[in-house]
Amino acid sequence: MIRQSSRSGLSSPVRLVLGALVLSVFGAGSALAKDSRPNIIIILSDDIGFSDIGCYGGEILTPNLDRLAAHGLRFTQFYNTARCCPTRAALLTGVYPHQAGVGWMTQDRGYDGYRGDLNRHTVTIAEVLRTAGYRTYAVGKWHVTKAVQPEGPKDNWPLQRGFDRYYGTIQGAGSYFDPSALVRDNTMITVFIDPEYKPERYYYTDAISDHAIRFIREHVAQNSERPFFMYIAYTAAHWPLHALEEDIAKYHGKYDGGYEPIRRARFERLKKMGIINPNWELSPQHGDWEQVEHKEWEARCMEVYAAQIDRMDQGIGRIVETLEKTGQLENTVIFYLQDNGACQEAIGRTGNWRRPVEPSLPPIPPDVIRTESRPSQNRRGVPTLTGPYIMPGPEDTYISYGINWANVSNTPFREYKHFVHEGGIATPLIVHWPAGLKRQGELEHTPGHVIDLMATCADLAKAQYPTEFNGNKIIPMEGVSLVPLFEGRPLERKTPIFWEHEGNRAVRDGKWKLVAKENKPWELYDMEADRTEMHDLSAEHPEIVARLAAAWEAWAARANVLPLGAWRGRAEESFSQQKNFVLRSNARLERNRAPYVVDKGLTISARITLPGDRGVLVAQGGSAWGYALYLDAGRACFAVRRSGQLKTIQAEKPLPQEAGTLKVVWSRSGEISVCWNDQILARAANIPPLSSMPQDGLEVGRDEKGLVGDYPADFRFNGRLDQVTITLEP
């Protein structure tokens, strides 16, 4: 059995609105009548598109979510924040993510809106409901703190932010078969040394469902007189594509026809369901199936992705069944939603691995805590396998499904995760509550946002949102309660809804949406006539553009969004000011100590003392931004990643099998030359320096933290390096 936490769960000056409930009675252990307020469960899934689940037009089998929708309320215009960390911060606190300190990801960028940690001027739903007498439970992905080390600070772990019990992963990604940064309550553990949970076959999605079920059962057995709040945050279907074979088998052949048939079928179902207006145009398709080289692999990627969602739905079905068997379902409010649009990130989609691959690296003992989100190997010592010759699904693979399938998942909308066009921010929201929902099986077209969930939960729990908490002044809620919509009454939202992520920005006011990508002009769309954002009306309505742009600027100024671009960080505070780096073989520099390469030319000199014919000489960055110098079949290659796009310069002939110096000169004008002992091997132009600091650090002789080039994870240099010198252009 999972042990019971010793935390009392009752503190703070916040007072319950219900006068009939006196909290001290709980401490006295007196018998009480069962509290009539509902249990509340929020289920959040990860990196799933608007039209993936069945009740929102998808062909993926989600019968349990479909049943909740059939007997509940489906929102057609609900919104997240376009990315995992900000959505979680906004959902948990009821304020915009920048106000909570998580305007970007979980790194400190040097500004209060971008600290990468929930700040103490916010409260979580768990903190508010706990003071109102609720027991509180969390399972799954946390990802709202930068503190992810076993012995590091834990002040923003779940138990320190209002939850009585927790099982899940503190950070954002990792293996489904051996999750990184796995935590029970306040202790980091591994799958293999967990004394309390030993399934025959470990799979993280199942573990999340199993622990939700166990917490419900324990609550009913030990605290049945009190309502509970539970936050269930699945990692499905975030990369990597890890799934169980019996689930993958259900979708064998389903996607062999490619992108267009699936996308068209979803579009028609969405119209027939009434979720979208039949007059809206379908946004452009991304990808041509006829041009896909590895069709079997590409179809398999979508099969595994579907299987991940299928397994999550099975778990949700088991949770609902447990609620029913324990008599809790009737008076439990269940919310289901998604943290961002479908993910176009090309993780693990390059490489030349082919099976069989035997263990070639030192094994990792079962008790060693792992915290990397992209492991370079499994515990047996098998290198992480990527690329189109490796079928995704098994635990030694690490692959994503890519931009073309993400375009299908986001049908009918434009863009993806990261962006605040509809494809990045539109999410299903299903609300199910047999005892209290007056509208069942209906659609709700009123726009809503994840910031509304705090206000809704406080309303349902009859709990007071505090102005102060534990001695800190608390930012007022930004959202509004959705409860009126449950009863068929209109929602009274006094201000527009706003977004900013990575410089992408938007505001929604009634039928009008103003939206722009980073450093691009505003676009204006009529959401009633054109929610797929196909017809920019900014030139026709400059007065609306001016009004909404001014509203956005005012919001950005008060909500810790500015300066725009702060997500990139303060270079002078966060990064090295060195101009010259002399590095030995196997050196590794963390991101803040690596060369600050933003808008700078550079020269790299790699002195080779023992010839080799393959492997990375030096790499800085990963799959979004970075550069790498490496050898492939003896030929010198220089790879550059800019916003995920890869360009590679390759010499025509192999290097001589002798000692010498391989040199790259990359100027601010965008010219690159690759030389061997001052003899030019290759040239390129129009490749400007990086405009964003790479997220991963620098490595010499390998690239294991995030692959820059088109090479496998285990791509160490097989020769010998004396040193690598990097000089930044003044």
FENVEN-V822694 format. One record per residue. N is the residue number from 1. SS is DSSP state (a for helix, b for strand, c for the rest). D_CENTER is the distance of its C-alpha to the mean C-alpha in Angstrom with 2 decimals. Layout:
n: [N	N]
ss: [SS	SS]
d_center: [D_CENTER	D_CENTER]
This chain:
n: [1	2	3	4	5	6	7	8	9	10	11	12	13	14	15	16	17	18	19	20	21	22	23	24	25	26	27	28	29	30	31	32	33	34	35	36	37	38	39	40	41	42	43	44	45	46	47	48	49	50	51	52	53	54	55	56	57	58	59	60	61	62	63	64	65	66	67	68	69	70	71	72	73	74	75	76	77	78	79	80	81	82	83	84	85	86	87	88	89	90	91	92	93	94	95	96	97	98	99	100	101	102	103	104	105	106	107	108	109	110	111	112	113	114	115	116	117	118	119	120	121	122	123	124	125	126	127	128	129	130	131	132	133	134	135	136	137	138	139	140	141	142	143	144	145	146	147	148	149	150	151	152	153	154	155	156	157	158	159	160	161	162	163	164	165	166	167	168	169	170	171	172	173	174	175	176	177	178	179	180	181	182	183	184	185	186	187	188	189	190	191	192	193	194	195	196	197	198	199	200	201	202	203	204	205	206	207	208	209	210	211	212	213	214	215	216	217	218	219	220	221	222	223	224	225	226	227	228	229	230	231	232	233	234	235	236	237	238	239	240	241	242	243	244	245	246	247	248	249	250	251	252	253	254	255	256	257	258	259	260	261	262	263	264	265	266	267	268	269	270	271	272	273	274	275	276	277	278	279	280	281	282	283	284	285	286	287	288	289	290	291	292	293	294	295	296	297	298	299	300	301	302	303	304	305	306	307	308	309	310	311	312	313	314	315	316	317	318	319	320	321	322	323	324	325	326	327	328	329	330	331	332	333	334	335	336	337	338	339	340	341	342	343	344	345	346	347	348	349	350	351	352	353	354	355	356	357	358	359	360	361	362	363	364	365	366	367	368	369	370	371	372	373	374	375	376	377	378	379	380	381	382	383	384	385	386	387	388	389	390	391	392	393	394	395	396	397	398	399	400	401	402	403	404	405	406	407	408	409	410	411	412	413	414	415	416	417	418	419	420	421	422	423	424	425	426	427	428	429	430	431	432	433	434	435	436	437	438	439	440	441	442	443	444	445	446	447	448	449	450	451	452	453	454	455	456	457	458	459	460	461	462	463	464	465	466	467	468	469	470	471	472	473	474	475	476	477	478	479	480	481	482	483	484	485	486	487	488	489	490	491	492	493	494	495	496	497	498	499	500	501	502	503	504	505	506	507	508	509	510	511	512	513	514	515	516	517	518	519	520	521	522	523	524	525	526	527	528	529	530	531	532	533	534	535	536	537	538	539	540	541	542	543	544	545	546	547	548	549	550	551	552	553	554	555	556	557	558	559	560	561	562	563	564	565	566	567	568	569	570	571	572	573	574	575	576	577	578	579	580	581	582	583	584	585	586	587	588	589	590	591	592	593	594	595	596	597	598	599	600	601	602	603	604	605	606	607	608	609	610	611	612	613	614	615	616	617	618	619	620	621	622	623	624	625	626	627	628	629	630	631	632	633	634	635	636	637	638	639	640	641	642	643	644	645	646	647	648	649	650	651	652	653	654	655	656	657	658	659	660	661	662	663	664	665	666	667	668	669	670	671	672	673	674	675	676	677	678	679	680	681	682	683	684	685	686	687	688	689	690	691	692	693	694	695	696	697	698	699	700	701	702	703	704	705	706	707	708	709	710	711	712	713	714	715	716	717	718	719	720	721	722	723	724	725	726	727	728	729	730]
ss: [c	c	c	c	c	c	c	c	c	c	c	c	c	c	c	c	c	c	c	c	c	c	c	a	a	a	a	a	c	c	c	c	c	c	c	c	c	c	b	b	b	b	b	b	b	c	c	c	c	c	c	c	c	a	a	a	c	c	c	c	c	c	a	a	a	a	a	a	a	a	c	c	b	b	b	b	b	b	b	c	c	c	c	a	a	a	a	a	a	a	a	a	a	c	c	c	a	a	a	a	c	b	c	c	c	c	c	c	c	c	c	c	c	b	c	c	c	c	c	c	c	c	c	c	a	a	a	a	a	a	a	c	c	c	b	b	b	b	b	b	b	c	c	c	c	c	c	c	c	c	c	c	c	c	c	c	c	a	a	a	a	c	c	c	b	b	b	b	b	c	c	c	c	c	c	c	c	c	c	c	c	b	b	b	c	c	b	b	b	c	a	a	a	c	c	c	c	c	c	c	c	c	c	a	a	a	a	a	a	a	a	a	a	a	a	a	a	a	a	a	a	a	c	c	c	c	c	b	b	b	b	b	b	c	c	c	c	c	c	c	c	b	c	c	a	a	a	a	a	c	c	c	c	c	c	c	c	c	a	a	a	a	a	a	a	a	a	a	a	a	a	a	a	c	c	c	c	c	c	c	c	c	c	c	c	c	c	c	a	a	a	c	c	c	a	a	a	a	a	a	a	a	a	a	a	a	a	a	a	a	a	a	a	a	a	a	a	a	a	a	a	a	a	a	a	c	c	c	c	c	c	b	b	b	b	b	b	b	c	c	c	c	c	c	c	c	c	c	c	c	c	c	c	c	c	c	c	c	c	c	c	c	c	c	c	c	c	c	c	c	c	c	c	c	c	c	b	c	c	c	c	c	b	c	b	c	c	c	c	c	c	c	b	c	c	c	b	c	c	c	c	a	a	a	a	a	a	a	a	c	c	c	c	c	c	c	c	c	c	c	c	a	a	a	a	b	b	b	b	b	b	b	c	c	c	c	c	c	c	c	c	b	b	b	c	c	c	b	b	c	c	a	a	a	a	a	a	a	a	a	a	c	c	c	c	c	c	b	b	c	c	b	b	c	c	c	c	c	c	c	c	c	a	a	a	a	c	c	c	c	c	c	c	c	c	c	b	b	b	b	b	c	c	b	b	b	b	b	b	c	c	b	b	b	b	b	c	c	c	c	c	c	b	b	b	b	c	c	c	c	c	c	c	c	c	c	c	c	c	c	c	a	a	a	a	a	a	a	a	a	a	a	a	a	a	a	a	a	c	c	c	c	c	c	c	a	a	a	c	c	a	a	a	a	c	c	c	c	c	b	b	b	b	c	c	c	c	b	b	c	a	a	a	c	c	c	c	c	c	c	c	b	b	b	b	b	b	b	b	b	c	c	c	c	b	b	b	b	b	b	b	c	c	c	c	b	b	b	b	b	b	b	c	c	b	b	b	b	b	b	b	b	c	c	b	b	b	b	b	b	c	c	c	c	c	c	c	c	c	b	b	b	b	b	b	b	c	c	c	c	c	b	b	b	b	b	c	c	b	b	b	b	b	b	c	c	c	c	c	c	c	c	c	c	c	c	c	b	b	b	c	c	c	c	c	c	c	c	c	c	c	c	c	c	c	b	c	c	c	b	b	b	b	b	b	b	b	b	c	c]
d_center: [30.97	28.11	29.97	30.16	28.89	31.78	30.05	32.05	29.25	31.72	32.07	31.97	34.28	32.37	34.75	34.30	35.70	37.28	40.62	41.46	38.86	40.00	37.47	40.22	41.39	38.40	39.50	43.05	42.03	44.08	43.75	41.92	41.54	38.07	35.94	35.66	32.30	29.49	26.86	23.36	20.33	16.88	14.75	11.06	9.47	6.13	6.14	9.82	12.30	15.00	17.78	16.55	18.05	21.84	22.68	20.82	22.67	21.02	23.11	20.74	22.63	21.28	24.66	23.55	21.16	23.92	26.47	24.60	24.44	28.09	29.22	26.86	25.62	23.14	21.80	21.71	20.51	17.78	14.97	11.57	10.70	8.80	5.51	3.41	6.39	8.99	8.75	9.22	11.89	13.56	13.68	15.15	17.56	18.67	18.67	16.75	13.98	16.41	19.06	17.09	16.61	12.87	13.29	10.99	9.14	11.05	14.04	17.25	18.16	21.59	21.38	21.16	18.40	16.23	17.11	13.73	15.33	16.25	19.79	22.92	23.82	21.45	21.74	19.36	20.32	21.40	23.66	25.25	25.85	27.03	29.76	30.76	31.50	28.39	27.19	23.44	21.11	17.46	15.99	12.70	9.52	10.50	8.48	10.81	13.37	14.35	16.94	15.88	19.34	21.67	24.45	22.67	22.48	21.07	21.75	18.20	17.67	17.93	21.72	22.29	20.45	22.53	21.67	24.60	22.85	19.53	18.36	14.95	12.73	12.57	9.97	6.47	7.76	11.34	14.18	14.73	18.37	18.29	15.14	14.90	15.47	16.66	18.48	21.18	22.10	22.55	23.18	21.02	22.21	21.87	22.18	25.68	27.20	26.00	29.37	28.13	26.00	27.47	26.74	28.59	25.41	22.14	18.96	15.96	15.44	19.17	19.10	16.80	19.21	22.20	21.48	20.92	24.28	25.98	25.05	26.44	29.57	30.11	29.77	32.34	34.63	34.49	33.50	34.44	36.09	32.87	29.88	26.38	22.88	20.06	16.28	14.78	11.04	10.73	8.35	10.17	9.77	6.93	9.20	11.81	14.09	15.81	18.08	21.59	24.46	26.00	22.96	22.68	26.42	26.14	24.62	26.94	28.31	26.33	24.73	27.69	28.69	25.69	23.53	26.14	27.67	24.45	23.37	26.87	27.16	24.00	25.34	28.65	27.32	25.27	28.52	30.61	28.44	28.82	25.11	25.71	28.97	30.99	32.07	28.67	28.35	25.79	23.72	24.49	23.53	21.70	23.34	26.83	27.19	30.68	29.46	26.99	28.63	26.96	26.94	26.99	23.96	22.08	23.08	22.12	18.50	18.35	20.47	18.11	15.09	17.49	18.60	15.24	15.20	18.92	18.66	16.31	18.90	21.65	20.28	20.07	23.64	24.75	23.40	25.29	28.30	28.32	28.31	31.20	33.18	32.96	34.01	30.85	29.50	31.97	30.93	27.20	24.88	21.77	18.86	16.28	13.42	9.92	6.99	7.29	9.61	9.85	8.47	11.56	10.73	13.86	12.94	16.15	18.03	20.94	23.51	26.88	26.67	29.06	29.94	31.58	29.84	31.43	30.28	31.11	29.35	30.30	29.00	26.76	28.48	26.92	27.01	25.15	21.89	19.08	16.21	15.04	11.62	13.59	17.01	20.07	21.98	22.28	24.68	27.62	27.38	26.21	24.27	20.80	21.70	20.19	21.66	23.55	26.24	24.05	23.14	19.60	19.33	21.17	19.90	21.20	19.10	15.75	15.18	12.88	14.58	14.68	15.37	18.39	16.95	13.96	16.91	18.43	15.51	15.55	19.34	21.16	19.06	18.58	15.65	11.94	8.42	9.46	12.81	14.58	16.92	16.74	14.62	11.62	12.39	14.55	13.72	16.31	17.63	20.17	22.50	25.05	27.89	31.27	33.32	32.19	30.71	33.61	31.88	30.90	29.86	29.54	27.17	26.30	25.93	25.64	22.52	20.31	17.21	14.97	17.34	20.00	18.95	20.44	23.65	23.80	23.48	26.04	28.28	28.15	28.79	31.46	29.94	30.57	27.82	29.26	30.41	30.54	28.90	30.08	31.96	29.22	29.37	26.48	25.03	26.07	23.72	22.54	22.02	24.75	25.51	25.02	27.95	30.51	28.78	29.09	32.80	33.22	33.68	32.15	29.34	30.56	27.92	29.79	27.34	25.06	21.26	19.60	16.48	15.71	12.84	13.94	17.38	16.57	18.34	19.72	21.99	23.01	26.54	28.18	28.32	27.54	24.28	24.38	21.54	21.31	19.29	19.57	23.31	24.31	26.69	25.96	26.01	27.34	26.88	28.69	26.14	29.03	30.50	27.62	24.09	23.10	23.96	26.67	29.40	28.99	31.63	31.37	34.78	36.41	35.26	35.18	36.07	32.91	30.81	32.66	32.28	28.54	27.93	30.03	28.13	24.82	26.51	27.91	24.61	22.92	25.89	25.77	22.03	21.49	19.87	22.75	23.64	21.60	19.88	19.59	15.97	17.83	19.64	23.33	24.90	28.03	26.40	23.54	24.92	28.08	31.08	32.80	34.16	35.42	33.78	35.88	33.86	35.19	33.95	30.87	30.05	26.48	25.43	22.36	20.58	22.74	25.88	25.34	27.18	25.94	26.08	24.93	27.72	30.01	32.06	32.57	34.90	34.03	36.90	36.47	39.78	40.17	42.97	42.61	41.70	38.73	37.45	33.71	30.71	28.80	31.03	28.48	24.83	22.75	19.08	16.75	15.44	14.82	17.89	20.79	24.14	25.90	29.60	30.46	33.20	33.00	36.31	37.99	36.89	35.22	31.84	29.83	26.25	24.41	20.78	20.30	17.02	16.37	19.96	22.24	25.94	28.24	31.85	33.97	37.59	39.98	41.78	40.95	41.75	45.16	45.19	46.24	45.03	43.96	41.36	38.51	37.66	35.15	35.92	33.22	34.68	33.21	34.85	32.58	35.22	34.50	37.20	37.05	40.30	42.07	44.79	44.92	45.29	42.75	40.85	38.42	37.60	35.08	34.77	32.41	29.43	28.81	27.40	23.73	22.79	19.69	19.78	17.97	15.21	17.01	20.61	23.82	25.46	29.03	30.15	26.73	23.08	21.01	17.92	16.48	18.86	20.29	22.95	23.70	24.71	23.79	22.07	25.51	27.29	29.39	32.45	35.45	38.01	38.62	37.52	39.73	37.39	34.93	35.62	33.30	34.92	33.22	35.27	36.71]
